[in-house]
Amino acid sequence: MLIRKAQGFALIDLIFVCGIIGLLSSIALPRLMLAQQAAGASSAIGTMRTLGSAELTYALTCGSGFYAPNLVTLGTPPPGSHEPYITPALSGSNSVIRSGYVVQLEGLPYDGSPPTCNGLGGGEAAQGFRAGADPTTAGNVRFFAVNANGLIYEHTAAIYPDMPEVGVPPAGHSLR
């Protein structure tokens, strides 16, 4: 009589392993989502810092004390340079999606502003600006904004629509 040795896995072994993997995945998934939201928020804060710094540099070097009215203008390099004030990833349009956030920048044109070195005509530059980063994913409750004061503000609801170009917004708190 020949006795064969059993090799491989039985169906019950595969079901058991799949159950363990499912259990571990259900435990890890919420933490993974929180980590993804935290990474997106960190990126949005960095973007707000970049925009605040770029606007200040623009005002001091190119705008004769006035700010760029939009992201596209900040993405235009001054004459004699190949480097714009912000990266092409941010300056593709006036509203950019980056790391799960919609990034926007706006400055109201001021009639008395002079022409700028990178092609804006007289009366097109702004006396102040406001920039915001609003999340694109549901459940993310961190909204960010910055203005000509240079402080980054955070709120649990959209802060960009009510953000003044200069001064403290009506809601939210500054990040330290």
Backbone hydrogen bonds in HBPLUS format (Angstrom, degrees):
<---DONOR---> <-ACCEPTOR-->    atom                        ^
c    i                          cat <-CA-CA->   ^        H-A-AA   ^      H-
h    n   atom  resd res      DA  || num        DHA   H-A  angle D-A-AA Bond
n    s   type  num  typ     dist DA aas  dist angle  dist       angle   num
A0013-ASP N   A0010-ALA O   3.06 MM   3  5.29 127.0  2.35 101.8 115.3     1
A0014-LEU N   A0010-ALA O   3.28 MM   4  6.71 155.4  2.34 151.8 157.8     2
A0015-ILE N   A0011-LEU O   3.05 MM   4  6.33 158.4  2.10 152.2 158.0     3
A0016-PHE N   A0012-ILE O   3.04 MM   4  6.13 156.8  2.09 142.8 148.9     4
A0017-VAL N   A0013-ASP O   3.03 MM   4  6.27 162.7  2.06 150.6 154.6     5
A0018-CYS N   A0014-LEU O   2.97 MM   4  6.13 161.9  2.00 148.7 153.9     6
A0019-GLY N   A0015-ILE O   2.99 MM   4  6.14 151.4  2.07 144.7 152.3     7
A0020-ILE N   A0016-PHE O   3.06 MM   4  6.36 155.5  2.12 149.3 155.3     8
A0021-ILE N   A0017-VAL O   3.02 MM   4  6.27 164.5  2.04 153.3 157.2     9
A0022-GLY N   A0018-CYS O   2.96 MM   4  6.12 158.0  2.01 146.5 152.6    10
A0023-LEU N   A0019-GLY O   2.98 MM   4  6.18 156.6  2.04 148.0 153.8    11
A0024-LEU N   A0020-ILE O   3.01 MM   4  6.26 166.7  2.03 155.4 158.3    12
A0025-SER N   A0021-ILE O   2.95 MM   4  6.08 154.1  2.01 146.6 154.3    13
A0026-SER N   A0022-GLY O   2.99 MM   4  6.16 155.7  2.05 146.5 152.5    14
A0027-ILE N   A0023-LEU O   3.18 MM   4  6.43 139.5  2.35 142.0 152.4    15
A0028-ALA N   A0024-LEU O   3.02 MM   4  6.21 153.7  2.09 146.3 153.3    16
A0029-LEU N   A0025-SER O   2.95 MM   4  5.88 152.4  2.02 155.1 159.6    17
A0032-LEU N   A0028-ALA O   2.99 MM   4  6.21 150.2  2.08 153.2 162.8    18
A0033-MET N   A0029-LEU O   3.00 MM   4  6.29 154.3  2.07 154.2 160.3    19
A0034-LEU N   A0030-PRO O   3.04 MM   4  6.33 156.5  2.10 146.8 152.9    20
A0035-ALA N   A0031-ARG O   2.94 MM   4  6.14 154.7  2.01 145.2 152.2    21
A0036-GLN N   A0032-LEU O   2.95 MM   4  6.17 150.7  2.04 144.1 152.1    22
A0037-GLN N   A0033-MET O   2.98 MM   4  6.25 157.0  2.03 148.9 154.4    23
A0038-ALA N   A0034-LEU O   2.94 MM   4  6.14 156.3  2.00 147.1 153.8    24
A0039-ALA N   A0035-ALA O   2.97 MM   4  6.16 154.0  2.04 145.0 151.7    25
A0040-GLY N   A0036-GLN O   3.01 MM   4  6.23 157.2  2.06 146.6 152.7    26
A0041-ALA N   A0037-GLN O   2.92 MM   4  6.13 156.3  1.98 147.9 154.2    27
A0042-SER N   A0038-ALA O   2.98 MM   4  6.18 156.0  2.04 144.7 151.1    28
A0043-SER N   A0039-ALA O   3.01 MM   4  6.23 153.8  2.08 144.8 151.9    29
A0044-ALA N   A0040-GLY O   2.91 MM   4  6.19 151.7  1.99 145.5 153.5    30
A0045-ILE N   A0041-ALA O   2.93 MM   4  6.18 157.4  1.98 150.9 156.4    31
A0046-GLY N   A0042-SER O   3.01 MM   4  6.23 159.3  2.06 144.9 150.7    32
A0047-THR N   A0043-SER O   2.89 MM   4  6.14 149.4  1.98 144.6 153.4    33
A0048-MET N   A0044-ALA O   2.93 MM   4  6.20 154.3  1.99 147.8 154.2    34
A0049-ARG N   A0045-ILE O   2.98 MM   4  6.29 155.4  2.04 149.3 156.0    35
A0050-THR N   A0046-GLY O   2.91 MM   4  6.14 155.4  1.97 145.2 152.4    36
A0051-LEU N   A0047-THR O   2.89 MM   4  6.14 160.5  1.92 152.2 156.8    37
A0052-GLY N   A0048-MET O   2.97 MM   4  6.14 161.0  2.01 147.6 152.8    38
A0053-SER N   A0049-ARG O   2.97 MM   4  6.12 162.7  2.00 149.9 154.6    39
A0054-ALA N   A0050-THR O   2.82 MM   4  5.95 158.2  1.86 149.6 156.4    40
A0055-GLU N   A0051-LEU O   2.91 MM   4  6.01 159.2  1.95 147.8 152.8    41
A0056-LEU N   A0052-GLY O   3.14 MM   4  6.31 157.3  2.19 142.6 148.5    42
A0057-THR N   A0053-SER O   2.95 MM   4  6.17 163.4  1.98 150.4 155.1    43
A0058-TYR N   A0054-ALA O   2.85 MM   4  6.00 157.4  1.90 147.0 153.8    44
A0059-ALA N   A0055-GLU O   2.91 MM   4  6.10 163.7  1.93 149.7 153.6    45
A0060-LEU N   A0056-LEU O   3.01 MM   4  6.21 155.4  2.07 149.0 155.4    46
A0061-THR N   A0057-THR O   2.90 MM   4  5.95 152.4  1.98 151.0 158.1    47
A0062-CYS N   A0058-TYR O   2.82 MM   4  5.20 157.6  1.87 142.4 148.9    48
A0063-GLY N   A0058-TYR O   2.80 MM   5  5.82 156.2  1.85 151.2 151.3    49
A0065-GLY N   A0059-ALA O   2.80 MM   6  4.50 157.3  1.85 147.0 143.8    50
A0117-CYS N   A0062-CYS O   3.27 MM  55  5.14 157.2  2.33 129.0 135.8    51
A0066-PHE N   A0063-GLY O   2.97 MM   3  4.80 155.3  2.03 102.8 110.8    52
A0067-TYR N   A0126-ALA O   2.69 MM  59  4.93 160.7  1.73 152.1 152.1    53
A0126-ALA N   A0067-TYR O   2.90 MM  59  4.93 174.2  1.90 144.3 146.1    54
A0107-GLY N   A0069-PRO O   3.02 MM  38  4.07 125.9  2.33 124.8 118.0    55
A0074-LEU N   A0070-ASN O   3.37 MM   4  6.74 155.8  2.44 143.3 149.6    56
A0075-GLY N   A0071-LEU O   3.02 MM   4  6.27 130.4  2.28 140.8 154.7    57
A0075-GLY N   A0072-VAL O   3.09 MM   3  4.96 131.5  2.34  91.9 105.6    58
A0076-THR N   A0073-THR O   3.13 MM   3  5.27 164.7  2.15 107.3 111.6    59
A0085-TYR N   A0074-LEU O   3.00 MM  11  5.30 135.0  2.20 166.2 179.5    60
A0081-SER N   A0078-PRO O   3.21 MM   3  5.78 144.4  2.35 141.7 140.4    61
A0090-LEU N   A0087-THR O   3.04 MM   3  5.56 145.6  2.16 113.5 122.1    62
A0091-SER N   A0087-THR O   3.22 MM   4  6.46 136.4  2.42 142.7 155.0    63
A0096-VAL N   A0103-VAL O   2.94 MM   7  5.14 161.8  1.97 149.8 153.3    64
A0103-VAL N   A0096-VAL O   2.65 MM   7  5.14 175.2  1.65 163.6 163.0    65
A0098-ARG N   A0101-TYR O   2.76 MM   3  5.31 161.9  1.79 158.7 162.7    66
A0101-TYR N   A0098-ARG O   3.05 MM   3  5.31 147.7  2.16 109.2 118.9    67
A0136-THR N   A0100-GLY O   2.83 MM  36  5.44 157.8  1.88 145.7 143.0    68
A0102-VAL N   A0134-ASP O   2.72 MM  32  5.22 165.4  1.74 154.0 155.1    69
A0134-ASP N   A0102-VAL O   3.05 MM  32  5.22 155.6  2.11 140.8 142.3    70
A0104-GLN N   A0132-GLY O   2.97 MM  28  5.39 156.5  2.03 152.1 158.3    71
A0132-GLY N   A0104-GLN O   2.93 MM  28  5.39 152.7  2.01 141.6 149.2    72
A0106-GLU N   A0130-ARG O   2.87 MM  24  5.53 157.1  1.92 160.0 167.8    73
A0130-ARG N   A0106-GLU O   2.88 MM  24  5.53 148.4  1.98 154.7 165.2    74
A0110-TYR N   A0125-ALA O   2.81 MM  15  6.05 155.5  1.87 166.4 160.3    75
A0113-SER N   A0110-TYR O   3.07 MM   3  5.63 168.5  2.09 123.5 125.4    76
A0123-GLY N   A0113-SER O   2.71 MM  10  4.69 151.0  1.79 131.1 141.1    77
A0116-THR N   A0120-LEU O   2.99 MM   4  5.21 154.5  2.06 135.5 143.3    78
A0124-GLU N   A0121-GLY O   3.25 MM   3  5.75 144.9  2.38 139.4 136.1    79
A0131-ALA N   A0146-VAL O   2.79 MM  15  5.28 159.2  1.83 162.2 164.5    80
A0146-VAL N   A0131-ALA O   2.85 MM  15  5.28 151.8  1.92 145.5 151.3    81
A0133-ALA N   A0144-PHE O   2.83 MM  11  5.12 161.2  1.87 143.1 142.8    82
A0144-PHE N   A0133-ALA O   3.07 MM  11  5.12 172.6  2.08 148.3 150.6    83
A0143-PHE N   A0155-HIS O   2.97 MM  12  5.30 161.9  2.01 164.0 165.6    84
A0155-HIS N   A0143-PHE O   3.00 MM  12  5.30 146.4  2.11 142.0 148.4    85
A0145-ALA N   A0153-TYR O   2.97 MM   8  5.22 142.0  2.12 142.7 147.7    86
A0153-TYR N   A0145-ALA O   2.71 MM   8  5.22 170.7  1.72 161.8 165.2    87
A0150-GLY N   A0147-ASN O   2.92 MM   3  5.75 159.1  1.97 126.0 131.6    88
A0148-ALA N   A0165-GLU O   3.05 MM  17  6.07 161.6  2.09 155.2 156.3    89
A0175-LEU N   A0152-ILE O   2.81 MM  23  5.74 158.2  1.86 165.2 166.6    90
A0154-GLU N   A0173-HIS O   2.80 MM  19  5.52 159.7  1.84 155.5 159.8    91
A0173-HIS N   A0154-GLU O   2.93 MM  19  5.52 154.0  2.00 152.2 158.4    92
A0163-MET N   A0160-TYR O   3.16 MM   3  5.02 159.7  2.20 105.4 111.7    93
